[in-house]
Amino acid sequence: SPGGSTALPSLGGIYYYQYGGAYSGFSGADGERAQQLDQRFYLLKLPIARAAMAVGGCLLVFSCVLMLVGVLRLPWHFPAWLLLECSLDTVIAIGLVPALYYFFHFLLGVYNSSVCKEREQLYQSKGYQGFRCSLHGAEIAAGLSGCVAVVAYLFSAGLAVRGYRTVHKLKQKPVQL
């Protein structure tokens, strides 16, 4: 999306009237100003959104690789793999903490910008309340998901160490029938 006012009501038809697009209150110079501010606000938030998607995608690929490795029973054949997995899980968990800080620090900088303040005032002048310059639920949920990921990766590191000990112990003594 290029940013700006591209909501469902702007498509016309029944959505236009059902969701209040026909009575949006923006026309002429106000409409153009609202669209410009929306686009500038979108461009301010774009870098952190792209970075968050890239990090999330990399972590997804990493998790899928670990599942594939487990299915192929690689840890049984190469127990040292579990130590590598433990160290990678620990590095990721520790690296997510500053990443979460940067995520929220960047977003708060965007919400404290003059573009956001001007946009908020414009929308409030027309009676809209959903355009405040504060963190939104999706952004807070993303932060909480990041905190859960930190705990999950630390837990996974602990399980990798436990698995290494178990595999190492089983390889030391053969199974007795």
Accessible surface in RSA format (square Angstrom, percent):
REM  Atomic radii and reference values for relative SASA: ProtOr
REM  Chains: A
REM  Algorithm: Lee & Richards
REM  Probe-radius: 1.40
REM  Slices: 20
REM RES _ NUM      All-atoms   Total-Side   Main-Chain    Non-polar    All polar
REM                ABS   REL    ABS   REL    ABS   REL    ABS   REL    ABS   REL
RES SER A   1   105.73  89.3  44.54  59.4  61.19 141.0  49.46 105.3  56.28  78.8
RES PRO A   2   102.55  74.7  83.51  76.1  19.03  69.2  94.15  77.7   8.40  52.2
RES GLY A   3     7.39   9.1   0.00   N/A   7.39   9.1   5.63  15.5   1.76   3.9
RES GLY A   4    20.10  24.8   0.00   N/A  20.10  24.8   0.05   0.1  20.05  44.9
RES SER A   5    66.13  55.9  48.33  64.5  17.79  41.0  26.13  55.6  40.00  56.0
RES THR A   6    83.99  59.7  56.80  57.6  27.20  64.8  44.16  59.3  39.84  60.2
RES ALA A   7    58.06  53.4  45.87  70.8  12.20  27.7  57.13  80.5   0.93   2.5
RES LEU A   8    84.49  47.1  76.41  54.7   8.07  20.3  77.86  54.7   6.63  17.8
RES PRO A   9    26.91  19.6  26.91  24.5   0.00   0.0  26.91  22.2   0.00   0.0
RES SER A  10    67.76  57.3  32.81  43.8  34.95  80.5  33.71  71.8  34.04  47.7
RES LEU A  11   132.78  73.9  97.68  69.9  35.10  88.2 101.66  71.4  31.11  83.7
RES GLY A  12    22.37  27.6   0.00   N/A  22.37  27.6  19.35  53.1   3.01   6.7
RES GLY A  13    56.19  69.3   0.00   N/A  56.19  69.3  42.61 116.9  13.57  30.4
RES ILE A  14   131.03  74.6 118.61  88.4  12.42  29.9 124.19  89.4   6.84  18.5
RES TYR A  15    99.42  46.4  99.42  56.6   0.00   0.0  51.43  38.7  47.99  59.2
RES TYR A  16    73.24  34.2  73.24  41.7   0.00   0.0  37.07  27.9  36.17  44.6
RES TYR A  17   139.39  65.1 125.20  71.2  14.19  36.9  83.90  63.1  55.48  68.4
RES GLN A  18   128.12  71.6 100.91  73.7  27.20  64.8  20.88  44.4 107.24  81.3
RES TYR A  19   135.46  63.2 106.68  60.7  28.78  74.9  70.90  53.3  64.56  79.6
RES GLY A  20    31.70  39.1   0.00   N/A  31.70  39.1  25.16  69.0   6.54  14.7
RES GLY A  21    13.14  16.2   0.00   N/A  13.14  16.2   8.15  22.4   4.99  11.2
RES ALA A  22    32.28  29.7   6.43   9.9  25.84  58.8   6.69   9.4  25.59  67.8
RES TYR A  23   177.15  82.7 149.76  85.2  27.40  71.3 116.19  87.3  60.96  75.1
RES SER A  24    35.81  30.3  32.60  43.5   3.21   7.4  19.11  40.7  16.70  23.4
RES GLY A  25    46.41  57.2   0.00   N/A  46.41  57.2  33.64  92.3  12.76  28.6
RES PHE A  26    38.55  19.3  19.11  11.8  19.44  50.6  19.15  11.6  19.39  55.5
RES SER A  27    90.48  76.5  75.17 100.3  15.31  35.3  46.51  99.0  43.98  61.6
RES GLY A  28    54.74  67.5   0.00   N/A  54.74  67.5  40.19 110.3  14.55  32.6
RES ALA A  29    84.54  77.7  68.09 105.1  16.45  37.4  72.61 102.3  11.93  31.6
RES ASP A  30    52.34  36.7  50.94  50.7   1.40   3.3   3.52   8.3  48.82  48.7
RES GLY A  31    20.91  25.8   0.00   N/A  20.91  25.8  15.07  41.4   5.84  13.1
RES GLU A  32   116.23  66.7 112.30  85.0   3.93   9.3  38.07  73.6  78.16  63.8
RES ARG A  33    79.04  33.2  77.59  39.6   1.45   3.5  40.00  54.7  39.04  23.7
RES ALA A  34     5.27   4.8   5.27   8.1   0.00   0.0   5.27   7.4   0.00   0.0
RES GLN A  35    82.64  46.2  82.28  60.1   0.37   0.9  10.91  23.2  71.73  54.4
RES GLN A  36    89.02  49.8  87.31  63.8   1.71   4.1  29.12  62.0  59.90  45.4
RES LEU A  37     0.44   0.2   0.44   0.3   0.00   0.0   0.44   0.3   0.00   0.0
RES ASP A  38    11.89   8.3   9.29   9.2   2.60   6.2   5.56  13.1   6.34   6.3
RES GLN A  39    65.63  36.7  65.63  48.0   0.00   0.0  11.08  23.6  54.55  41.4
RES ARG A  40   108.30  45.5 105.90  54.0   2.40   5.7  44.52  60.8  63.77  38.6
RES PHE A  41    16.36   8.2  16.36  10.1   0.00   0.0  16.36   9.9   0.00   0.0
RES TYR A  42    67.21  31.4  63.53  36.1   3.67   9.6  50.37  37.9  16.84  20.8
RES LEU A  43   107.25  59.7  96.79  69.2  10.46  26.3  97.15  68.2  10.10  27.2
RES LEU A  44    63.92  35.6  60.11  43.0   3.81   9.6  62.74  44.1   1.18   3.2
RES LYS A  45    46.69  22.8  46.64  28.6   0.06   0.1  24.89  22.4  21.81  23.2
RES LEU A  46    35.58  19.8  33.82  24.2   1.77   4.4  35.58  25.0   0.00   0.0
RES PRO A  47    73.04  53.2  61.95  56.5  11.10  40.3  68.57  56.6   4.47  27.8
RES ILE A  48    10.41   5.9   9.01   6.7   1.40   3.4  10.41   7.5   0.00   0.0
RES ALA A  49    48.98  45.0  42.60  65.7   6.38  14.5  48.72  68.6   0.26   0.7
RES ARG A  50   159.81  67.1 152.36  77.7   7.46  17.8  55.73  76.2 104.08  63.1
RES ALA A  51    45.28  41.6  37.56  58.0   7.72  17.6  44.74  63.0   0.54   1.4
RES ALA A  52    45.86  42.2  28.32  43.7  17.54  39.9  37.62  53.0   8.24  21.8
RES MET A  53   148.66  77.0 139.98  92.6   8.68  20.7 107.20  91.1  41.46  54.9
RES ALA A  54    60.79  55.9  46.73  72.1  14.06  32.0  59.05  83.2   1.74   4.6
RES VAL A  55    68.46  45.0  66.08  59.8   2.37   5.7  68.39  59.4   0.07   0.2
RES GLY A  56    37.68  46.5   0.00   N/A  37.68  46.5  31.50  86.5   6.17  13.8
RES GLY A  57    33.08  40.8   0.00   N/A  33.08  40.8  30.85  84.7   2.22   5.0
RES CYS A  58    85.92  65.0  78.02  87.0   7.90  18.6  25.70  65.1  60.22  64.9
RES LEU A  59    34.16  19.0  33.56  24.0   0.59   1.5  33.92  23.8   0.23   0.6
RES LEU A  60   117.97  65.7 112.88  80.8   5.09  12.8 117.23  82.3   0.74   2.0
RES VAL A  61    94.74  62.3  93.26  84.4   1.48   3.6  94.74  82.3   0.00   0.0
RES PHE A  62    36.38  18.2  32.68  20.2   3.70   9.6  36.22  22.0   0.16   0.5
RES SER A  63    40.33  34.1  38.63  51.5   1.71   3.9  25.16  53.6  15.17  21.3
RES CYS A  64    58.13  44.0  53.92  60.1   4.21   9.9  24.14  61.2  33.99  36.6
RES VAL A  65    67.20  44.2  66.24  60.0   0.96   2.3  67.08  58.3   0.12   0.3
RES LEU A  66    27.92  15.5  19.81  14.2   8.12  20.4  20.00  14.0   7.93  21.3
RES MET A  67   124.79  64.6 116.96  77.4   7.83  18.6  83.46  71.0  41.34  54.8
RES LEU A  68   102.34  57.0  98.81  70.7   3.53   8.9 101.66  71.4   0.68   1.8
RES VAL A  69    15.83  10.4  15.71  14.2   0.12   0.3  15.83  13.8   0.00   0.0
RES GLY A  70    41.37  51.0   0.00   N/A  41.37  51.0  27.23  74.7  14.14  31.7
RES VAL A  71   115.77  76.2  92.31  83.6  23.46  56.5  99.52  86.5  16.25  44.1
RES LEU A  72   118.14  65.8  97.77  69.9  20.37  51.2 101.93  71.6  16.21  43.6
RES ARG A  73   140.99  59.2 137.98  70.3   3.00   7.2  51.66  70.6  89.33  54.1
RES LEU A  74    52.98  29.5  52.20  37.3   0.78   2.0  52.98  37.2   0.00   0.0
RES PRO A  75    21.44  15.6  21.44  19.5   0.00   0.0  21.44  17.7   0.00   0.0
RES TRP A  76    86.10  34.6  84.53  40.9   1.57   3.7  62.17  33.2  23.93  38.8
RES HIS A  77   108.73  59.4  92.82  64.5  15.90  40.7  57.64  59.4  51.08  59.4
RES PHE A  78   124.71  62.4 122.38  75.8   2.33   6.1 124.71  75.6   0.00   0.0
RES PRO A  79    25.96  18.9  25.96  23.7   0.00   0.0  25.96  21.4   0.00   0.0
RES ALA A  80    67.76  62.3  62.18  96.0   5.59  12.7  62.63  88.2   5.14  13.6
RES TRP A  81    52.59  21.1  47.19  22.8   5.41  12.7  51.06  27.2   1.53   2.5
RES LEU A  82    16.22   9.0  16.22  11.6   0.00   0.0  16.22  11.4   0.00   0.0
RES LEU A  83    80.45  44.8  74.84  53.5   5.61  14.1  75.30  52.9   5.16  13.9
RES LEU A  84    85.87  47.8  80.64  57.7   5.23  13.2  84.69  59.5   1.18   3.2
RES GLU A  85    25.52  14.7  25.52  19.3   0.00   0.0   0.00   0.0  25.52  20.8
RES CYS A  86    23.09  17.5  23.09  25.8   0.00   0.0   0.68   1.7  22.42  24.2
RES SER A  87    53.99  45.6  48.40  64.6   5.59  12.9  46.08  98.1   7.91  11.1
RES LEU A  88    64.97  36.2  64.92  46.4   0.05   0.1  64.92  45.6   0.05   0.1
RES ASP A  89     0.13   0.1   0.13   0.1   0.00   0.0   0.00   0.0   0.13   0.1
RES THR A  90    44.18  31.4  44.18  44.8   0.00   0.0  37.02  49.7   7.16  10.8
RES VAL A  91   100.38  66.1  96.91  87.7   3.47   8.4  98.68  85.7   1.70   4.6
RES ILE A  92    34.76  19.8  28.91  21.5   5.84  14.1  33.76  24.3   1.00   2.7
RES ALA A  93     0.41   0.4   0.41   0.6   0.00   0.0   0.41   0.6   0.00   0.0
RES ILE A  94   112.79  64.2 109.92  81.9   2.87   6.9 112.47  81.0   0.32   0.9
RES GLY A  95    37.55  46.3   0.00   N/A  37.55  46.3  30.57  83.9   6.99  15.6
RES LEU A  96    17.01   9.5  16.15  11.6   0.86   2.2  16.58  11.6   0.43   1.2
RES VAL A  97    86.03  56.6  83.37  75.5   2.66   6.4  84.06  73.0   1.96   5.3
RES PRO A  98    76.96  56.1  70.39  64.2   6.57  23.9  74.77  61.7   2.19  13.6
RES ALA A  99    43.03  39.6  30.82  47.6  12.21  27.8  38.64  54.4   4.38  11.6
RES LEU A 100    30.05  16.7  29.85  21.4   0.20   0.5  30.04  21.1   0.01   0.0
RES TYR A 101   150.56  70.3 142.11  80.9   8.45  22.0 116.90  87.9  33.66  41.5
RES TYR A 102   118.03  55.1 118.03  67.2   0.00   0.0  86.38  64.9  31.65  39.0
RES PHE A 103    26.53  13.3  26.45  16.4   0.08   0.2  26.53  16.1   0.00   0.0
RES PHE A 104    53.68  26.9  53.68  33.2   0.00   0.0  53.68  32.5   0.00   0.0
RES HIS A 105   105.81  57.8 100.77  70.0   5.04  12.9  59.22  61.0  46.59  54.2
RES PHE A 106    51.50  25.8  45.53  28.2   5.97  15.5  50.21  30.4   1.29   3.7
RES LEU A 107     3.07   1.7   3.07   2.2   0.00   0.0   3.07   2.2   0.00   0.0
RES LEU A 108    84.50  47.1  84.40  60.4   0.11   0.3  84.40  59.3   0.10   0.3
RES GLY A 109    43.71  53.9   0.00   N/A  43.71  53.9  33.70  92.5  10.01  22.4
RES VAL A 110     8.75   5.8   6.01   5.4   2.74   6.6   8.10   7.0   0.65   1.8
RES TYR A 111     2.23   1.0   2.23   1.3   0.00   0.0   2.23   1.7   0.00   0.0
RES ASN A 112   104.51  72.1  83.25  80.5  21.26  51.2  22.93  55.2  81.58  78.9
RES SER A 113    27.23  23.0  17.93  23.9   9.30  21.4  27.23  58.0   0.00   0.0
RES SER A 114    87.89  74.3  75.04 100.1  12.85  29.6  52.61 112.0  35.28  49.4
RES VAL A 115    12.00   7.9  11.22  10.2   0.79   1.9  12.00  10.4   0.00   0.0
RES CYS A 116     0.83   0.6   0.61   0.7   0.22   0.5   0.00   0.0   0.83   0.9
RES LYS A 117    87.24  42.6  87.07  53.4   0.17   0.4  56.40  50.8  30.84  32.9
RES GLU A 118    69.35  39.8  66.30  50.2   3.05   7.3  30.13  58.3  39.22  32.0
RES ARG A 119    27.79  11.7  27.79  14.2   0.00   0.0   0.29   0.4  27.50  16.7
RES GLU A 120    31.48  18.1  31.24  23.6   0.24   0.6   3.62   7.0  27.86  22.7
RES GLN A 121   123.17  68.9 116.91  85.4   6.26  14.9  36.47  77.6  86.70  65.8
RES LEU A 122    27.29  15.2  22.23  15.9   5.05  12.7  26.78  18.8   0.50   1.3
RES TYR A 123    14.56   6.8  14.56   8.3   0.00   0.0   8.15   6.1   6.41   7.9
RES GLN A 124    79.03  44.2  64.15  46.9  14.88  35.4  17.72  37.7  61.31  46.5
RES SER A 125    83.29  70.4  40.84  54.5  42.44  97.8  50.20 106.9  33.08  46.3
RES LYS A 126    78.92  38.5  47.74  29.3  31.18  74.2  18.96  17.1  59.95  63.9
RES GLY A 127    53.59  66.1   0.00   N/A  53.59  66.1  30.71  84.3  22.88  51.2
RES TYR A 128    72.65  33.9  69.59  39.6   3.06   8.0  60.52  45.5  12.13  15.0
RES GLN A 129    98.29  55.0  88.05  64.4  10.24  24.4  53.35 113.6  44.95  34.1
RES GLY A 130    59.81  73.8   0.00   N/A  59.81  73.8  37.70 103.5  22.11  49.5
RES PHE A 131    60.53  30.3  57.22  35.4   3.31   8.6  59.50  36.1   1.03   3.0
RES ARG A 132   121.77  51.1 119.29  60.8   2.48   5.9  34.89  47.7  86.88  52.7
RES CYS A 133    19.52  14.8   1.15   1.3  18.37  43.2   1.38   3.5  18.14  19.6
RES SER A 134    56.52  47.8  52.87  70.6   3.65   8.4  41.09  87.5  15.42  21.6
RES LEU A 135    49.07  27.3  32.55  23.3  16.51  41.5  32.55  22.9  16.51  44.4
RES HIS A 136    70.21  38.4  66.33  46.1   3.88   9.9  38.03  39.2  32.18  37.4
RES GLY A 137    55.12  68.0   0.00   N/A  55.12  68.0  38.32 105.2  16.80  37.6
RES ALA A 138    81.72  75.1  62.92  97.1  18.80  42.8  70.31  99.0  11.41  30.2
RES GLU A 139    20.12  11.6  18.13  13.7   1.99   4.7  17.22  33.3   2.90   2.4
RES ILE A 140    80.93  46.1  80.23  59.8   0.70   1.7  80.23  57.8   0.70   1.9
RES ALA A 141    51.94  47.8  48.08  74.2   3.86   8.8  50.77  71.5   1.17   3.1
RES ALA A 142    49.86  45.8  35.05  54.1  14.81  33.7  42.71  60.1   7.15  18.9
RES GLY A 143     2.78   3.4   0.00   N/A   2.78   3.4   2.62   7.2   0.15   0.3
RES LEU A 144   112.81  62.8 111.80  80.0   1.01   2.5 111.92  78.6   0.89   2.4
RES SER A 145    70.01  59.2  60.74  81.1   9.28  21.4  34.74  74.0  35.27  49.4
RES GLY A 146    11.94  14.7   0.00   N/A  11.94  14.7  11.76  32.3   0.18   0.4
RES CYS A 147    64.38  48.7  61.52  68.6   2.86   6.7  23.60  59.8  40.78  44.0
RES VAL A 148   103.36  68.0 100.83  91.3   2.53   6.1 102.96  89.5   0.41   1.1
RES ALA A 149    25.51  23.5  20.62  31.8   4.89  11.1  25.37  35.7   0.14   0.4
RES VAL A 150    20.05  13.2  20.05  18.2   0.00   0.0  20.05  17.4   0.00   0.0
RES VAL A 151   102.85  67.7 100.83  91.3   2.02   4.9 101.28  88.0   1.56   4.2
RES ALA A 152    52.63  48.4  43.32  66.9   9.31  21.2  49.25  69.4   3.38   9.0
RES TYR A 153    23.80  11.1  23.09  13.1   0.71   1.8  20.58  15.5   3.22   4.0
RES LEU A 154    87.91  49.0  78.50  56.2   9.41  23.7  78.50  55.1   9.41  25.3
RES PHE A 155   134.38  67.2 125.95  78.0   8.43  21.9 133.19  80.8   1.19   3.4
RES SER A 156    32.09  27.1  30.16  40.3   1.93   4.4  18.73  39.9  13.36  18.7
RES ALA A 157     7.26   6.7   6.98  10.8   0.28   0.6   7.26  10.2   0.00   0.0
RES GLY A 158    41.86  51.6   0.00   N/A  41.86  51.6  35.78  98.2   6.08  13.6
RES LEU A 159    83.16  46.3  75.90  54.3   7.26  18.3  76.17  53.5   6.99  18.8
RES ALA A 160     4.65   4.3   0.00   0.0   4.65  10.6   4.10   5.8   0.55   1.5
RES VAL A 161    43.96  28.9  43.96  39.8   0.00   0.0  43.96  38.2   0.00   0.0
RES ARG A 162   163.72  68.7 162.83  83.0   0.89   2.1  48.63  66.5 115.09  69.8
RES GLY A 163    22.04  27.2   0.00   N/A  22.04  27.2  21.75  59.7   0.29   0.7
RES TYR A 164    56.15  26.2  56.15  31.9   0.00   0.0  25.94  19.5  30.21  37.2
RES ARG A 165   160.47  67.4 155.55  79.3   4.92  11.7  51.80  70.8 108.67  65.9
RES THR A 166    67.02  47.7  64.41  65.3   2.61   6.2  47.96  64.4  19.05  28.8
RES VAL A 167    18.78  12.4  18.78  17.0   0.00   0.0  18.78  16.3   0.00   0.0
RES HIS A 168    82.36  45.0  82.16  57.1   0.19   0.5  51.68  53.3  30.67  35.7
RES LYS A 169   129.27  63.1 125.56  77.0   3.71   8.8  71.24  64.1  58.03  61.8
RES LEU A 170    83.67  46.6  76.01  54.4   7.66  19.3  76.01  53.4   7.66  20.6
RES LYS A 171    97.51  47.6  63.90  39.2  33.62  80.0  38.25  34.4  59.26  63.1
RES GLN A 172   122.64  68.6  94.22  68.9  28.42  67.7  33.70  71.7  88.94  67.5
RES LYS A 173   122.65  59.8 120.20  73.8   2.45   5.8  68.80  61.9  53.86  57.4
RES PRO A 174   112.01  81.6  97.70  89.1  14.31  52.0 108.19  89.3   3.82  23.7
RES VAL A 175   127.08  83.6 100.61  91.1  26.47  63.8 106.88  92.9  20.20  54.8
RES GLN A 176   164.80  92.2 134.80  98.5  29.99  71.4  47.27 100.6 117.53  89.1
RES LEU A 177   217.29 121.0 140.98 100.9  76.31 191.8 171.90 120.7  45.38 122.1
END  Absolute sums over single chains surface
CHAIN  1 A    11819.8       9847.5       1972.3       8104.8       3715.0
END  Absolute sums over all chains
TOTAL         11819.8       9847.5       1972.3       8104.8       3715.0
